[in-house]
Amino acid sequence: MKKFCKLMTALLVFTIFSTGCTDVAGRNNNKEIVVWSHFTDSEITELRALADKWSKTSGYKVIIHSDKGDNRAYIEASLRNMEPDIEFGVSHDRMEKLHSENLLAKVPDNLIDKNKYIPSALATVSFDNKMYGIPLSIETYGLYYNKDKVKNLPETWKELISMGQKQGFEYDINNFYLSFPILQANGAYIFGKGHNGYNVKDIGLNNEGAVKGYSMIQDMVQKYKLMPETIDSITARNNFKNGKTSFYISGSWDLQELDESGLNYSVVPFPKYNGKQMMSFVTAQVAYVSPKSEYQNADWSLIKYLIDNSSKPLFDITGRIPPFKVDYNIKEVKNDPKARTFVKQSEYGEILPNVTEIQALQNVSKIMLDLTSGKITAGECGEKIEKDILDFIVKEKQ
């Protein structure tokens, strides 16, 4: 989740003007569809090749720009009727703000077969039970383990802690995203959710369950000595890769590097806690259409074509896991037990709330560090995190 950046906004808007897209009407008179994408350069190259194939039968020209801007850049462009027709490959947490500004077109009914998708993936693009985008890939996290050292997998969180003391267990513990399953298992939640979406005034990070979870996280450092409070993702990954630890929590984004290292490892869903499967957050890269685009049918047709034809290339290039259930997924995922694990964990997961207020958690790692280093108590941690969110909400309203 990126902070709004005025400089980036100015640069992006300047770039749009300088490319010659002087107005939407002029662009559309040429049957031209403009796409902005946050995907990597190599992925965009693949998308351009696919778009060119689609163009030959559709009669539309497709231009795909690499875009590293944020919502403000998109909104600024929309005020000048210069936003793209499509954004393809952006984080789902951007959508709530754009939806509130009426800058998302509703997905046509029956464009996709929803039964093929992981429910949490569809939830990332839905508001009031209506879809305003389509998920392209999912990310979540699970429990990595060294197959040479771990012969019997821990079935419970308690067993994981016990085995970790003997065989080594590290991860980026101050990363709220990765540690949240411990909080959620005890009854914590970020924002309450009802039929009308999230209630950002209902904060569940300072309740009794959350405080118990913070205490468990603190104990992993202070009581069980599993890892230093200053541990970071790079150090934890390297220690796992080099065989110093046997367990490691991380996401699908580490598969490529660990595969290349030659380590004999695998990954499984989280163990159980109090008899229940531990959840994880699910995030998605998504595609959506501007309601101002004059070629809505063509826009959605292009998106559908890219989805149908890019899943394998994107998985090959960056390891992006398609948001489909295992039975409907590409054979590369079906045949890869590690990739299948992340699909399975996603079915246990829930989406990272797709509301602007989630940005209040950007700097929570500093509070988590104070917790794991023993500078504050579990109760104080909950109070500080709740206060950060409330302060953010007040500032957003100003």
Secondary structure, DSSP 4 states (H G I P E B T S, - for coil): -PPP-HHHHHHHHHHHHHTT---HHHHHTTTEEEEEE-S-HHHHHHHHHHHHHHHHHH--EEEEEE----HHHHHHHHHTT-S-SEEEEEEGGGHHHHHHTT--PPPPTTSS-GGGB-HHHHHTTEETTEESSEEEEEE-EEEEEETTT-SS--SBHHHHHHHHHHH-EE--TT-HHHHHHHHHHTT-EEEEEETTEEEEEEEESSSHHHHHHHHHHHHHHHTS--S-TT--HHHHHHHHHTTS-SEEEEEGGGHHHHHHHT--EEEE---EETTEE---EEEEEEEEE-TT-S-HHHHHHHHHHHHHHHHHHHHHHH-PBPSB-GGGS-HHHHT-HHHHHHHHHHHH-EE---SGGGGGGTTHHHHHHHHHTTSS-HHHHHHHHHHHHHHHHHHHH-
